[in-house]
Amino acid sequence: MENSGPERARSDAMITAVNRAITAIVPVLCTAGWIIHPANKSFDGHRDVAERVIETGCVQTVLQSVGGLLQIAERPVQGPTPSFQKPHLVLAFITIGDRGTVGRQALAVQSGMTEAPVRTIIKKLREGGYAETNASGCYLTGAGQGVYESLRSRLTEFLPIEGSQLTMGEFQLGLVVKGGGKAVRSGLEQRDSAIALRAAGATTFVLKEGKFTVPGGSDDCERDFPSGAWATLRKKLKPRNGDAVIVCGAKDETTAKLGALSAALTLL
């Protein structure tokens, strides 16, 4: 039976993201000498290819285009060592994608950095072919948009959760990594990654049979730890079975975002 309604919409969105990711990846791989460009250079409309990628479980391979983005954070630069890590770069990149065009000062504020590292990030994004700048600010190129959509096909938007006690930290927010549940072991790796970015704490839940679970712990967190936060997570983020739900807490919103992203990157 064919999918319909929300299920079909979700499938179409994933196929579109995969299609665009394929289009973005091929030129990069060709430039690097990893593959020979096919005679047919257009991947637009290859819905059947995208569907086979999804059906055969190869979405992870396609989404490794994100790895190229992360690698630019490790490339050496002249002058002082830039004071940012991969989650800072990803947060800046997502912010540009979300807003379309954003100025350097606004990007610095929303990424929790000063303008100096933001300048370095923008320079690296431009050199990598992911972004360009104009008088209005920084914006993503076609290749950057493809990687952005790959990220957004796996990561939801951040959801502030008022009054949450699901983890440590004054300000808490949620983030879903779609299909990330299979990569969660104990949740300690995600917690430690978040704390490394100065978060107060992070708890990773895996949705199984419609229930929030903790690996090695509760098989029904809503039953064992009653809280209105569960309903908020369900309503706003709409996690599905197999998804990982990260709740990160920190002293402020930006630090919580960076911690959540740091945790999420361990699951991609």
Residue pairs with C-beta under 8 A, 6 or more apart in sequence:
2 8
3 11
11 54
13 153
14 54
14 59
14 153
15 47
15 50
15 51
15 54
16 50
16 149
17 149
17 150
17 152
17 153
18 50
18 53
18 54
18 59
18 62
18 150
18 153
19 43
19 44
19 45
19 46
19 47
19 49
19 50
20 145
20 146
20 149
20 150
21 62
21 63
21 65
21 146
21 147
21 149
21 150
22 43
22 46
22 49
22 50
22 53
22 62
23 43
23 44
23 142
23 146
24 65
24 142
24 143
24 144
24 145
24 146
24 147
24 150
25 62
25 65
25 146
26 35
26 37
26 38
26 41
26 43
27 37
27 143
28 65
28 68
28 129
28 143
29 35
30 36
30 37
43 49
53 59
53 61
53 62
59 179
62 150
63 150
63 151
63 153
63 154
63 268
65 146
65 147
65 150
66 147
66 150
66 151
66 268
68 128
68 147
69 89
69 90
69 93
69 128
69 130
69 147
70 86
70 89
70 90
70 265
72 89
72 124
72 125
72 127
72 128
72 130
73 84
73 85
73 86
73 89
73 124
75 124
77 120
77 123
77 124
82 116
82 117
82 120
82 121
83 113
83 114
83 116
83 117
84 111
84 113
84 117
84 120
84 121
85 197
85 262
86 262
86 265
87 197
87 258
87 259
87 261
87 262
87 265
88 111
88 112
88 113
88 117
88 121
88 258
89 121
89 124
90 151
90 261
90 265
91 110
91 111
91 112
91 257
91 258
91 261
92 107
92 110
92 111
92 113
92 118
92 121
93 125
93 130
93 131
93 140
93 144
93 147
93 148
93 151
94 148
94 151
94 152
94 155
95 102
95 107
95 110
95 111
96 102
96 107
96 125
96 131
96 138
96 139
96 140
96 144
96 148
97 140
97 144
97 145
97 148
97 151
97 152
98 157
100 139
101 134
101 136
101 137
101 138
101 139
102 110
102 137
102 138
102 139
103 136
103 137
103 138
104 115
104 118
104 119
104 122
104 137
104 138
105 115
106 137
107 118
107 122
107 137
107 138
108 114
108 115
108 118
110 254
111 118
111 121
111 254
112 254
112 255
112 257
112 258
113 121
122 131
122 133
122 138
125 131
125 138
125 144
126 132
126 133
129 141
129 143
129 144
130 140
130 141
130 143
130 144
130 147
131 138
131 139
131 140
131 141
131 144
132 138
132 139
132 141
133 139
140 148
153 178
154 177
154 178
154 179
154 180
154 268
155 175
155 176
155 177
155 178
155 264
156 175
156 176
156 178
156 237
157 175
158 173
158 174
158 175
158 256
158 257
158 260
159 173
159 174
159 175
159 232
159 233
159 236
159 237
160 171
160 172
160 173
160 253
161 172
161 173
161 174
161 229
161 232
161 233
161 247
163 228
163 229
164 172
164 227
164 229
164 247
164 249
165 227
165 229
166 172
166 203
166 225
166 227
166 229
166 247
167 200
167 201
167 202
167 203
167 247
167 248
167 249
168 200
168 201
168 249
169 199
169 200
169 201
169 248
169 249
169 250
169 251
169 256
170 200
170 249
170 250
170 251
171 249
171 250
171 251
171 252
171 253
171 255
171 256
172 247
172 248
172 249
172 256
173 247
173 248
173 253
173 256
173 257
173 260
174 232
174 233
174 236
174 237
174 245
174 246
174 247
174 260
175 237
175 245
175 246
175 248
175 260
175 261
175 264
176 237
176 238
176 239
176 243
176 244
176 245
176 246
177 243
177 244
177 245
177 246
177 264
177 267
177 268
178 240
178 243
179 242
179 243
180 243
180 244
180 264
180 267
180 268
181 206
181 207
181 208
181 241
181 242
181 243
181 244
182 242
183 244
183 266
183 267
184 190
184 204
184 206
184 215
184 244
184 267
185 215
186 215
186 216
187 203
187 204
187 214
187 215
189 266
190 202
190 204
190 246
190 263
190 264
190 266
190 267
191 201
191 202
191 203
191 204
191 263
193 202
193 259
193 262
193 263
193 265
193 266
194 201
194 202
194 246
194 248
194 259
194 260
194 262
194 263
195 201
195 202
195 259
196 262
197 255
197 258
197 259
197 261
197 262
198 250
198 255
198 258
198 259
199 248
199 249
199 250
199 255
199 256
199 258
199 259
199 260
199 262
200 249
200 250
200 251
201 248
201 249
202 246
202 247
202 248
202 249
202 259
202 260
202 263
203 214
203 246
203 247
204 214
204 215
204 244
204 245
204 246
204 247
204 263
205 212
205 213
205 214
205 221
205 244
205 245
205 246
205 247
206 212
206 213
206 214
206 215
206 242
206 243
206 244
206 245
207 213
207 239
207 240
207 241
207 242
207 243
207 245
208 219
208 241
208 242
209 241
210 241
211 219
211 220
211 221
211 222
212 220
212 221
212 222
212 230
212 233
212 245
213 219
213 220
213 221
214 221
218 224
218 225
221 230
222 230
229 247
233 239
233 245
233 247
237 245
239 245
244 264
244 267
246 260
246 263
246 264
248 256
248 257
248 259
248 260
248 263
249 256
249 259
250 256
250 258
250 259
